[in-house]
């Protein structure tokens, strides 16, 4: 990696250095900081996307822009882990965050000129930046925490990150509150998003190199000194033959596939502009609740880590099935033609009375399920290794496959595939991933005592190697 530091995982650290959770170089503070970065950048992006059509009445521009975005994201998501290992966190995250500002600005431009070219180009550039950001974020979130508390740290990150969606949802709600009949959001909405994204870009420079992050047991987050393009190309290539990664592919593909349906065809189709913003406050708020719930189960429900993993997957599977059944009943009430011809009743939180309640609760539940599903998958990935360099590649692979699925889903919506078929495909994809994740937990995840034994053996071997070097000298 570019940034220097003491890279010995087992190197001694003074008690004064490691005696507080609230040290700047503690995992808690660093995961909190990456949460704030994502609060400002992808959190605001999520709020923008969640309005349906990027806040525009015509979804064509955002569908094409997001197709370009997720196509480049699929490539740079997979490459992102290697780039992170070469450049280090600050450069990687700063470059990634800056592209979010351009994307929001492209819709400010579209608001005036209705030319989608800029939005499509900005989407493609954002895909590159998002690949870098999320690979770095994933490495930090999964490798910095102690082994037994990864679920807790993941849920903390997810809560901070999704607070961005909550605040981002308030922006269009407040800015468009008096525009009940508006079909697209005003300029101030996009300017508000851009201000937050700029703050997040600057904040990315506060993230420490993993070699400088010290856990309370004195261990550092990586033992890798530097990396290079050849090494990363080889290691990334191996991921496509790694049976652990192959078992994650269905979950990765599904995990952003459902956003298009939920944002465009539920929130974007059924509600007024100001109500979409309000719905997003609760959608991303539900994500905070869901991440805390699943994080607690993954860390505290049973003594055995494998058992906790299986319990978490089982809970998500049961809850997810119930929510998709609710979505099925809701979807029976309207279709593409109803929305196009405006024969479907558009709901407003103030004037629609009890008709508003059912679709609102469903949309809230979709947010709950998203956080639980993705936090559960991140926990599984984080349990496969502890080293930052390895996990950056694993998370990059996950984000790359995830983004390929998203690119396909935005084009499916562009080609007017029926809402009911989109719902069924989403339901099937998420359901198919559960047994494969269960198999991965059973076959690949070790309990904490087994992990500690392996790590102690590694430190002992490293000490012997250093002793031999000193003897030879």
HELIX and SHEET records of a PDB file:
HELIX    1   1 UNK A   15  UNK A   18  1                                   4    
HELIX    2   2 UNK A   27  UNK A   40  1                                  14    
HELIX    3   3 UNK A   42  UNK A   50  1                                   9    
HELIX    4   4 UNK A   53  UNK A   55  5                                   3    
HELIX    5   5 UNK A   60  UNK A   87  1                                  28    
HELIX    6   6 UNK A   89  UNK A  113  1                                  25    
HELIX    7   7 UNK A  117  UNK A  143  1                                  27    
HELIX    8   8 UNK A  147  UNK A  149  5                                   3    
HELIX    9   9 UNK A  150  UNK A  175  1                                  26    
HELIX   10  10 UNK A  187  UNK A  203  1                                  17    
HELIX   11  11 UNK A  204  UNK A  206  5                                   3    
HELIX   12  12 UNK A  210  UNK A  212  5                                   3    
HELIX   13  13 UNK A  229  UNK A  239  1                                  11    
HELIX   14  14 UNK A  243  UNK A  254  1                                  12    
HELIX   15  15 UNK A  257  UNK A  262  1                                   6    
HELIX   16  16 UNK A  263  UNK A  267  3                                   5    
HELIX   17  17 UNK A  268  UNK A  270  1                                   3    
HELIX   18  18 UNK A  273  UNK A  300  1                                  28    
HELIX   19  19 UNK A  305  UNK A  331  1                                  27    
HELIX   20  20 UNK A  336  UNK A  340  1                                   5    
HELIX   21  21 UNK A  355  UNK A  382  1                                  28    
HELIX   22  22 UNK A  388  UNK A  414  1                                  27    
HELIX   23  23 UNK A  419  UNK A  444  1                                  26    
HELIX   24  24 UNK A  448  UNK A  472  1                                  25    
END                                                                             
